[in-house]
């Protein structure tokens, strides 16, 4: 539509100019002594227009001739940039395809463009890392660090590759530099968490874990599992120092104290440090709200706490949670500690009927030994051995016949 309108305007202007020149009868005289040149105004206008066009073309040609070297340089730079971009694109594609040698080679071809050299170096570093070429990887990372504008990317890549290479100290150092220069990146916190976990620096791991939890950056199940691992290691390392265990337990968030495994680790640490009363309080607070098998077993072994008090609480929990085998076994153990032999046997037999576990059978065997009932003790030891891990019954022959006591075993197997 625009072309049609412009065509109509040009045609109209040409028609109007032709009609105007048709009725123009003026002359133009050019005096160049001793000459005099006369010609019409129309011809003068035409000559001037042609002269203007020729002069304009000459100026344009001269300007293009002067700008030709710059245009050639610009063309070459554009081609080089296009080639570098294509190389970087293909190197990324090869990296994602798992063709790491090709990715490194193509990334090297993108180094011709200074604006892409840093990114290309990082791609090449990742490719070399996947091929376990550590020297080339380190050279690429060093080259990337010399390029402006990608310091954060270089530090993040260094930390991530260090964690994958099980070099937690290098990863922590890189993340420290990254966090010192700006806000704490979520991905950086994830890498720092993995590095602290590898190094066994559980205090720093918990700090990073809390920040990730606050930002909802990890799955709740992963957070729970990492907290359990961290606090188990921390309590185990302090179990010989009651003050250190108390300080650590005070630093645990109230919500984390409600995690069964953390409560068990804290109670075990207090018990090992000679603070059985504190361990008992932790177990009692937990069992008042929920039933935890491991805590019941631990509570029965806290012999520093009077057995009568523990038995009273265990009976209360039995009334609340029912006849759980581990709870019956704990009550039987506590009855034996009070020398209530009949009650102890009753509860242990009940537990064995519900779940014939090895620990229950061993308790019954030890109880019968104390009572001088050796035959029953031996039977319980046999049942405990069969209930142990890896105990498999002896296979029976295809005919189902068993050897009699008097039958002689075969001399050899053919």
N, C-alpha and C positions, 0 to 999 in steps of 0.2 A: 504493500500500500504506500509506503514511504517513497519507493522508487517511482511509482506512478505519479505521485504528487510532484516530486522533483522534476520528473520529465515534463510534466505540464508547465511547470514554472519556467523551465529553461526554454521550451518551445515558445511560450508566450513572450518571454524577454527577447528572444531572437526575432520574432515577428514584429514586436514593437520597435526594436532597434532598426530593422530593415525599413519599416515604414517611415521612421524618423529620418534616416539617411536618404531616403528617396526624395524627400521634399527639401533637402538641404542643398542649396546651390552656391554656398560660400567657397572661396578660394583661400589658399595659404601661399604666401610669397616668401621665399627664402632668398635672402640677398647674400651672396658670397662674391664680393667684387673681384673681378669685373663681371661676375655671373649673376643671373636672376632666375630662380626656379619657381614656377607657379604650378601648383597642383591643388586638387579639391580637398576640402576639409575631410571628406570621407576617407580619402587615401591617406591623409596625414594621421587620422585616428588609427587606421589599420596598420600603418608603418610603426607608429608608437607602440601599439599593442604587441606587434611581432617583436620589436626591439626589447620590450619589457620581458617577454617570454624567453627570448634568447639569453638576455642578461641573467634572468633567474636560473635558467638551466646551467649556465656557465658557473654561477656561484654555487649551485647545488653540487655540480660535478667537482669543483675545487674543494668544497667542504668534505665531500665523501672521500676524496683522495687524501686529505689531511687526516681524517678519522679512520682510515683503513687499518693502520697498525693496532689501534685500540680495539677496533671491532674484531680483528683477528685474535687478539689476546682474549677478548671477551668470549669469542666463540670457542676457543680452546679451553678456557676455564669452565665454560658451561658443559662442554663435552667431558672434561675431567670430572666435574661434579656429578654429572649423570652416570658416568662409569663407576664412581665411588659409591653413589647411592645404590646402584644396581648390585655392586659387590657386597655392600652391607646387607641389603635385602636378601640376597642369595645365601650369605653366610648365616644369617639368622634362620632362614628356612632349613639349611643343612644342619644347623645345631639342633633344631627341634626334631629333625628327622633322625638324629643320632649319627650323622655322618660327620664326625668331629674333625677328621683330617681335612676334609673339603671345607668345613666351616672355618678352620684356622687359615687355610690358604686364601679363601675368598675375603676374609676379614683383612688380611694383609694387603690385598689389592685396594682396599678402601682407605688406606693411610695417606693417599695422595691429597685428600681434602682435609685441611687442618680442622675444620669444624666437625668432621666425622672421625678423626683419628682416635680420640679418647674412647668413643663408643665402640669403634672397631677393635681397639686393644682389649676392652673388657670382654667382647665376644670371643676373641682369640684366646684370652686367658681361661674362660670357661671351657672352651673346646680342648685346650691343652690339659686342663685339670681332668677332664673326663678320660683323656688318654693316658693319665698318670705321668705326664711329662712335667714334673714339678719345676725344673729349671726354666723351661720356656714359659710356664705359667707365671712364675715370679717375675721374669723379664717383662712379660706383657703387663702385669699389674704395675710394675714400676714405671713403664712407659705411659700407662694410663694416668698415673698420678702426676705426671708432668704436664698434662693437658689442662687448660683452664675450664672451669665450669662443671667438672664432673667429680669433684673431690668426694662428695657424699656417696655417689654411685661406686667409686673406687673403694672406699672404706667398707661399704655394705657388701660388695662382692668379695673383698678380702676376708671379711669376717665369716661370710657364708661358706666359702671354700675352705677356710681354716677349720670350721666345725666339721665339715664333711671329711676332712683329712685328720680328724681327731687331734687338733692342735688348739685346745681350749684357751691357752694363755694368749696366743696371737689373736684369736677371735675376740676375747674380752678387751684386749688393747685397742683393736680397731673400733669396736662398738663404743668404747670410752671416748675415743677421739670424735666419733660421729655425734654422740650425745652431748659432748662438751660444746659443740658448735651450733646447737639448735635444739628443737624439741625432740622428745623421745619417740622415735618411730615404732609403730607396733611390730613391724617385721624385725626391726633391730632388737626389740625386747624378746621376741621369739628366739632369735639367734643367741642372744645373751643367756637366755634360760637354758638352751641346749648346751652352751659352752660351760656354764656353771655346773650343770648336771654332770657333764663329762669330767670336770675337774674335781667333783666332789665338794664344791663350795656351796653347801646347802643353804647357808644364811643368805647369800646373794641370790641364789635361785628362788628362795621364798619371796624376796623383795620384788624380783622381776615377775614372779607368778602373781603376786597381789596386784601389780599394775595391769597385767594382762587381764586378770579377772575383773578389775574395775572397768576396763574398756570392753568387756565381753568379747575378747579376742581369741579365746580357746573354748573348746567344748567342756561343759561341766564335768563330764566323766574324766577327761584328760586332766583337768585341774585337780580333781579329787585324788586321782592316782599319783600325781606328782607330789601333792601335799603329803600323802601317806609315806611315799618313799623318802621325802626330805625329812620329815619329823622322825621317822624311824631311825634314820642315820644320825640325826642330831641327838636324840635321846640316848641312843646306844653309845655315842661318843662321850656322853657326860654321866654315864650311870655310876661312876665311882665318886662323883662330887655332888653331894646333896644340894649345895647352894647353887651350883650351875644348873642342875635339873630344875630347881624351883624357879630360877630366873628365866629359863627357857619356857617352862610351862606358863609363867606369867605373861610371856610375850605372845603366846598362842591366842589367836582370835577366839572369842566365845563360840562363834559358829563352827570353827575348826575343832574345838574341844568336843563337839558332839559327834565327830566322826569316830566310829568304833575303833578302827585300827590306830588312830592317834591316841585315843584314850587308853588303849591297851599298851601302846609303847610308853606313854607317860607313866602309867601304873607300874610297869615292869622296871622302868628306870628308877622310880622312887623306891620300889622294893629293894632293888640291888644296891641303892645308896643308903639303905638303912632307915628309910622313911616309910615303913610299911603302913602306918596309920594314914598317911596322905594317899598312898596307893589304894588303900581300902576305901577311902572317901570317894576317890575318882570312880572306882568300880561301882560303888553303891549308888552314886548319883546317876551313872549311866543305866544301871539295871532297874532303877526306879521308873524309868520311862520306856525302856525297850529291852528285849531279851537278846543278849549277845553271848554266843556259845563260848568264845575265847575268854571273855571276861568272867564268866562263871567258873571256868577251869582255873583261871588265875586267882580268883577270890578264894577258892578252896585251898590254894597252896600258900596263902599269906599266913604262915603259922605264928607270926609275931602277934597278930590280932587274936584275942581269946577265942577259942573254938566255940564256946557257948554263944558268944555274940554273933559269930558268923553263922552258926547253926540256926539261930533265931531268924536271921535275915533270909537265909536260904529256904527255910520253911515258909516264910512269907512269900517269897518269889515263887515257890512251888504252888502255893495257893492261887497266885495271880496268873502264872503262865502254864500251869498244868504239869503233867508228868513227862517232862523232857528228859531224855536219857542222860545228858550231861548234867542236868540239875539233880537228878536222882543219884548219879555217881558222886557229885559234890556233897550231897547230904550224907551219903554212905561214908565218905571219907571223914567228914566232920563227926559223925557218930562214932567212928572207930577212934578218932582222936579223944573223944570223951569216954572211950571204953564201953560204949553201948553196943556190944558185939551183936546182939540179936537184931537190933534196928539196923546196924550197918549191913549185916548180911541180907536183911530183907530188902533194903533199898538197892543194894548192888545187884541182887538177883533180879529185881524188877527192871533195873536198867539193862542188864544182860539180855533179858527176854525181849525188851523193846529194840535194842540194838547191840548185838554181841560184838562189841568193839574190843580191841586188844587191851586198851587201858583198863576197861572194866574187868576183863578176865584176870589181868594181873593183880588188880586190887583184891579180887576174891581169892586168888591163890595166896597172896600175902596174908589176908585175913585168916584163911584156914590154917596156914602155917603157925600163926600166933596161937590159934586155938588147938593146935596139935592134931589137926585132921589132915594128915599127910596125903592120904589117898585122894581126897577131894582137892587138895592143893595141886597134886600132880595132874589131875584131870583138867583143872583150870589153866595150868601152865601149858598143857597140850592144846587147849582151845585158844589160848593167847597166841601160840605159835602159828596155828592155822589161820587166825584172824590177822596176822601181821601182813605187811605189804610184801607182795611177791609170792605169797604162799599159795601154791596150786595143789589140788588133790592129785594123788597118784592115779594115772589112768587105769581103767579096768579092761581086761582082755575082751575081745569081741564076743566070746561065749559067755561072758559074765561070771566065769568060775574064778574063785579065789584060791590061792595056795593054802593048804593046811599047814599047821605049825610043823608037822612031821615031814612034810614034803621037802625033798632036797632040791636046792636051786640048780638049774642047768649049769654045766661046766663052761659052756661057751655059747655065743650067739652066732648063728650062721646067717 
